[in-house]
Amino acid sequence: MPAEYLHLADALKVFATKNVTQGQEHIRPFHRYLALRLVIEGGFYPDEITPHPPLKAHQSGRGWILEHDPDAETVGELTVLGGMKTKKIDVVVAKDGIGPVVAISVKGTLGAYRNLVNRMEEALGDSTNLHVMYPGLVYGFLHLLRANRQTSGYDAKDMGVAND
């Protein structure tokens, strides 16, 4: 059985359909998707990634083999020491002896589009904070927006798709 949220559409479906934002239920599948893709496409070892994807890697001959292992999966964020304050980051690749090398912060907006300016300021502040401590860190700030229809009962300023 393939890993859950192996495909982008599966992770985004949860974000698009969940109305509950507490506990990160709406965004956590996307964290899982990113962790999987960092292994499969990025070439990182599963043990280097938080949250740990449902994969394990072992050496076989001259190469490596990936196996689906649901028991290896973890959820949660990694706390990274910034230059001014610690920051919990959603998906992190950390190399032994180096520290975090890739960090991805994922935010989701389900309806309050008026908060987008605050999110952009947050991205700049987080990037500055983290790069003071880890200048070589690749930091990604990914913001998912749900396109609410005007007929859904939202204020006009929070619409992603107008009636017309």
C-alpha positions in Angstrom: 0.0 0.0 0.0 1.5 3.4 -1.0 2.1 6.1 1.6 -0.9 8.3 2.4 -0.6 11.8 0.9 2.0 10.7 -1.6 0.2 12.8 -4.3 -0.3 16.5 -4.1 -4.1 16.3 -4.9 -4.6 14.1 -1.8 -3.0 16.5 0.6 -4.7 19.5 -0.9 -8.1 17.8 -0.8 -7.9 17.8 3.0 -7.0 21.5 3.1 -9.8 22.4 0.7 -12.5 20.5 2.5 -11.7 20.8 6.2 -13.4 23.6 8.1 -11.6 23.0 11.4 -8.3 24.9 11.8 -7.4 23.9 15.3 -4.9 21.1 15.8 -3.5 21.6 12.2 -5.8 18.9 10.9 -6.3 21.0 7.7 -2.6 21.5 7.0 -0.8 18.5 8.5 -1.4 16.3 5.4 0.5 18.8 3.4 3.4 18.6 5.9 3.3 14.8 5.3 3.3 15.4 1.5 6.3 17.7 1.7 8.3 15.2 3.9 7.6 12.4 1.4 8.6 14.5 -1.6 11.9 15.7 0.1 12.9 12.0 0.3 11.6 10.8 -3.1 12.5 13.9 -5.2 15.0 15.7 -2.9 17.2 12.7 -2.2 17.2 13.3 1.6 17.2 10.3 4.0 13.9 9.8 5.9 15.8 10.0 9.2 16.9 13.6 8.4 13.4 14.9 8.1 10.9 16.2 10.7 8.1 15.1 10.6 9.6 11.7 9.8 7.9 10.3 6.6 6.5 6.8 6.6 9.6 5.5 4.9 12.8 3.8 5.9 16.0 3.7 3.8 18.6 1.0 3.9 21.7 0.3 1.9 21.7 -2.6 -0.5 24.9 -3.3 -2.4 26.0 0.0 -3.9 22.7 1.8 -3.6 19.8 2.6 -1.3 16.4 1.1 -1.1 13.3 3.0 0.2 10.5 1.0 1.9 7.1 2.1 3.0 7.0 1.9 6.8 3.9 3.4 8.5 5.4 2.8 11.9 8.3 5.1 11.1 6.1 8.1 10.6 5.9 10.9 13.2 4.0 14.1 13.3 5.1 17.4 14.8 7.4 20.3 14.2 11.0 20.9 14.9 12.1 23.7 17.1 15.0 25.5 15.5 17.3 28.0 17.3 17.1 31.3 15.5 19.4 34.3 15.9 16.8 36.1 18.1 14.3 33.4 19.2 13.5 29.8 18.7 11.0 28.9 15.9 8.8 25.9 15.5 9.0 24.9 11.8 6.6 22.6 10.1 9.1 20.6 7.9 12.8 20.5 8.4 15.8 18.6 7.0 18.6 18.5 9.5 22.1 17.0 8.7 24.2 15.6 11.5 27.1 17.9 12.3 25.6 20.8 10.3 22.1 21.4 11.6 19.0 22.4 9.6 19.7 22.8 5.9 16.1 23.0 4.6 13.2 24.5 6.5 9.6 24.9 5.2 7.0 26.9 7.1 3.5 26.2 5.8 0.6 28.5 6.5 -3.0 28.2 5.3 -5.7 30.7 4.8 -9.2 29.4 4.7 -11.1 32.6 4.7 -9.5 35.6 6.3 -7.6 37.0 3.3 -7.2 40.3 5.2 -4.4 38.6 7.2 -2.2 38.1 4.1 -0.1 41.2 4.8 0.6 39.8 8.4 1.7 36.5 6.9 4.1 38.1 4.5 5.6 40.2 7.4 5.9 36.9 9.3 7.8 35.3 6.4 10.4 38.1 6.3 10.9 38.1 10.1 11.2 34.3 10.3 13.7 34.2 7.4 15.8 37.0 9.0 15.7 35.3 12.4 16.8 31.9 11.0 19.5 33.2 8.6 21.2 35.0 11.5 21.9 31.5 13.0 22.1 29.5 9.8 23.2 31.6 6.9 23.2 28.7 4.4 19.7 27.5 5.4 17.2 27.1 2.5 14.1 28.6 4.0 10.7 28.2 2.3 7.5 29.9 3.3 4.6 28.2 1.6 1.2 29.8 1.9 -1.9 27.9 0.8 -5.1 29.9 0.0 -8.5 28.3 -0.2 -10.6 30.0 -2.9 -13.9 30.6 -1.1 -16.9 31.3 -3.3 -18.8 34.5 -2.7 -22.0 32.4 -2.1 -20.3 30.6 0.8 -21.4 33.2 3.4 -18.0 34.9 3.6 -17.4 38.6 3.6 -16.6 40.1 0.2 -13.0 40.9 1.3 -12.4 37.2 2.0 -13.6 35.9 -1.4 -11.3 34.0 -3.7 -13.9 33.4 -6.4 -16.6 36.0 -7.1 -20.2 35.1 -8.2 -19.5 36.3 -11.7 
